[in-house]
Amino acid sequence: MRLIGYARVSTEDQTPLPQTQALEAAGCAEIYEEQASGGDRARPVLAKVLERIARGDTLVVVRIDRLARSLSHLLEVIERLETKGAFFRSLTDPIDTSSPQGKFTLQVLGAAAEFERALIRDRTKAGLASARSKGRVGGNPGLRARDPAALRKVRLARHDGYMERLNKTAQDWVPQVRRLRPDMAWEDVLRIVNAPLPEARRWTHSRLLRAVNAYVRSGFLPETVLARAGRRETDDRLPAIVAAIKGADPDITLQAICTRLEAMRERTPRGRSRWQPSSVKMLLDRAEKLGLLRADQSRVQ
């Protein structure tokens, strides 16, 4: 079990040194630093930490606001850790999900968030009912009149809502797209993205392309990810896929790669559905020779 520290500052003028010192004093063997806005959920360093963290590990921050600026984002990250069997701890806040007290605090926070959402819904319903009782028609007058300015505001609001929903899932797909495109075809990228996800969170080809296009337009991803993928020799395709899985999780075992390939319904070089660690090791060695993987990365358990 490892303690993994995460330190974040918002501007280049700030230094993460006080945070890293506190994390070192708390016993963190690995510490990751990032300069990014707390409101930005698509943080590459945080995404890397959440990809690498393993069962039994604990993600440690000095304060909650170093990890998330909203309760919804905090709960989202903790839920992701829990699905991997990992924990979360804040040094200055009463949250440690490895302890009963910390779990209770988290449950209280979750209940408070749901209560706040319920209050907003109730206030909205009450306001609409009051307006109807006074003979006023609900809705935006500008929309009813098809006013261009009002329509533009609605489009912007819908776009903002869509981007907010995308930001909640960014850690599932942005690192993979950034790393694999345009070297790998979208079909294979989609299968690699979906392999570790539960059924309810898996992407379709059209949804993923729409999300990537939105992130490119917003400047969160480079335009190069949308370039046409180069033609790859048939014999190179499986080494590229195995190298992509290994690159996303350098500590992954051969057996875990087998499980991932079977979840992707990828056939072995001999056309079989069941994978063996020896076949994966052979493909990793080939990926190294093709320059798809470093020599130190091809060594797995």
N, C-alpha and C positions, 0 to 999 in steps of 0.2 A: 504494500500500500504506500502510495506516495502523496506528499503534500505539494500541490502545484500552485504557485502564486501567479496572480495576474495584477499588474499595476497599469493604470491609465492616467494620462494627463490630456488636457484639452488643447493646449497650444504649445508651440515650440519654446516659448519663453518659460514654461514650467518645467520642473525636473521631477522625475519619478523616484529620485534617490530616497526621500523619507519613506515612501511606500515600500521600496525594495528592502530597505534596512529592517523595517518592521516585519516583512514577510520572511526575511532570512532569520530573524530572531525567533519567529514562530516555528522554524524548522522546515521551511520550504526548500526542497532539493532542486527544483526547477522554478525559475521565475521568468515570466514573459512580460515585456513592456510594450505599450502602444500609445501613440499620440493620435487621438481621435476624439470627436465629439461624443458625449455620452448618449445623445439622442440618435446617433447613427447605429443601427443594429447590424449592418453589414460590415463589421470590422474584421479585416483579414487575420489579424493576430488572434483575436478571440475565437474566430472560426477554427483556426489551427489548433488552439488549445482544446476546444471541445471535440475536435476530431481525434486528437492524440490521447485524451484522457481515457483511462481504462477502469474496469470494475475494481472497486475498493479504493480508488484514488479520491482525493478531496481537492476541490478547487477553492483556493483561499484568496480573499481580498481584504484590504485594510478597512474599507467602508463599502456599504452596499452601492453608493452612488458611483463608485469606481467601475462597477460592473454594469449597472442599469440605472436609467433615469426615470423609469416608469415601473409601476408594480407589475403590469402585464408582462413587460420584458423580463423582469426578475423571475417571475413564476415560470415563464417560458423556458429560460435557461435552466432553472432547477429541474423542471420536468424532463428536459433533455438529458441532464446528468443522471436523473433517476432511472431513465430507460437504459442507461449504460451501466447501472449498478454503482454509480459514483455519488459523491456527496458534495455539499457546499458549506463554506464557513466564512463568516465575516468577523474580523478581529475586534471591531468596535461596536458591533450590533449583536443582539441576542439571537443569532441564527446560526445553528450548526445542525444540518439535517442528519448527522450521524447520531444525534442524541434525542431522547424523547422530548426534552424541553424545546429544542430547536425546531423539531417537527411541529410541536404545538403552536409555536410562534408563527410558523409558515402557514398553518391552517387558519389561524386568526387573520393573517394578512389576506389570504385567499377569500375568506368569508367577507372581509371588509370591501374587497374589490367587487365582489358580486353584489353586496348591499348597495354600493355606490351606483352600479349599473342599474339596479332595480329602481333606485330613487329617480334616476334620470328618466327611465321609461315611464314611471308613474307621473312625474311632473309634465312630461310631454303629453301623455294621454289627458291629464287634467286640463292643460292649456287648450288642447283641441276641443274638448267637451265644452269648456267655458265659451270658446269662440262660437261654436255652433249654437249654444243656447242664446247667444246675443245676435244671431242672424248673420254672423260673419262666416264666409266660406274659407275653409282651411287651405293652406298651400300658399305658394308664392304668386302674387299678382303678376309679376313680370313674366313668369312662366306661362300663365294663362294667356297673356297677351303676346307670347312668343317673342319677348324682347331679347335682342341679341346679347346684350350685356348680361342679363339674367341667365340665359342659356349657357353662356361662357362660364359663369360662376359655377353652375351645376356640373359642367364638364370637368372643371378644375377640381371640384370637390370629389367627384367620382374618381378622378385620377389619383388624388391624394389618398382616398380610401383604399384604392387598389394597391398603391405603393406601400401603404402601412401594412396591408395584409401580406404583401410580398416580403417585407422586411422581417416579418415573424418567421418566415421559412428560409430566409437567405442562407443560413448556415447549412441547410440541407443540400443546396445546389450551386451556390455562387463559387465556392472554392474549387469544385470539380470542373465547372465550366471554364473558370479562369485558367486552370491548369491543363485541361485536355483539349480545348478548342484553339485553333481549327485543325490540330493534328489528328484528331479522332472524329469519326462520323457521328452525327447526332444520335443515330440509333444506338450506338454503343455507349455514348455518353449518358443517354437516358437510362439504359439498363444499369450502368454503374451507379448513377444517382439513386435509382429506386431500390437497388439490392438491399441496403441496410435499413430501409424505411418500412414501417408497418403499412399494411394495405391501405388504410384510410389516408395516408399522407403521400402516396405515390403519385408521380406526375405522368401526364399524357404528353405525347410529342408536341401537340399544339399549345398546351398550357405552358410547357417549358420554353418554347420558342417565343411565346408572347411575353413571358417574364423576362427573358434575356433581352429582347428588343427594348422593353421598358427600362431596364437597367442600363443598356447602352445609351439610350436617349438621355437618361439622367446623369450620365457620366460615371456610373458606378462600375461599369465594365468597359473595356476597350472595344472599339469597333472590329478589331481583328477576330474576335470570337465568332463573328457572323460570316467570316470569309468561307469560301467553299473548301471543304476538306480535300486534301490531296489523295490521290489514289494510293492505296496501300496493298502491297503484295499479300495474297491470301495467307501465305505462311507466316507473315509478320503480324497478322491481326490478333491472334491469341496472345503472343508475347506482349503486345501493346496493351491489351486489356489487363493482363496480370500485372504488368508494370504500373498501370494506373491505379489498381487496387492497392498495391504495395506502396506506391508513392503517397497515397492518401493516409495510410496508417503504417509508418515504418516499423512498428512493433508487432504487426499482425503475424500470426503463425501460419505455417503451410496448411494446417487443417482448417483454420478459419478462412483462408483463401478458397479452399475447396468448397466450404459451405456457401461462401459468397457467390462463387461461380454456379453452383447448383441452384441457388435462389434466382440467379439471372437466366437459368435454363440454358446455359452455355454448354455445348457439347465438347467432349475431350478431343484431342487430335485424332483419336480412333473412332470418333462418333458416338461415344458412350455418354450416358447421362450422369453416371457416378464418377466423381473425381478422386484421385489418389494424390497424396502429398508428393510422391515421386514425379508425377506428371507436372505439378505446379513448379517443383524445383527445376525441372528441365526447361520449362518456359521462362523462368526467372533467369536462368543462365543464358538462354538465347536472347532475352531482352537486354542483358548486360552487354553481349557481343554486338547487338544492334545499336548500342548507345542510348537505349531507352531507360537504363537504370544504372546507377553507380555500382561498383563492385561491393561496397560496404552495405548497400541496400539489398542486395540479392541474398545476403546471409540471414536466414530466418530459421525459427525452431521447427 
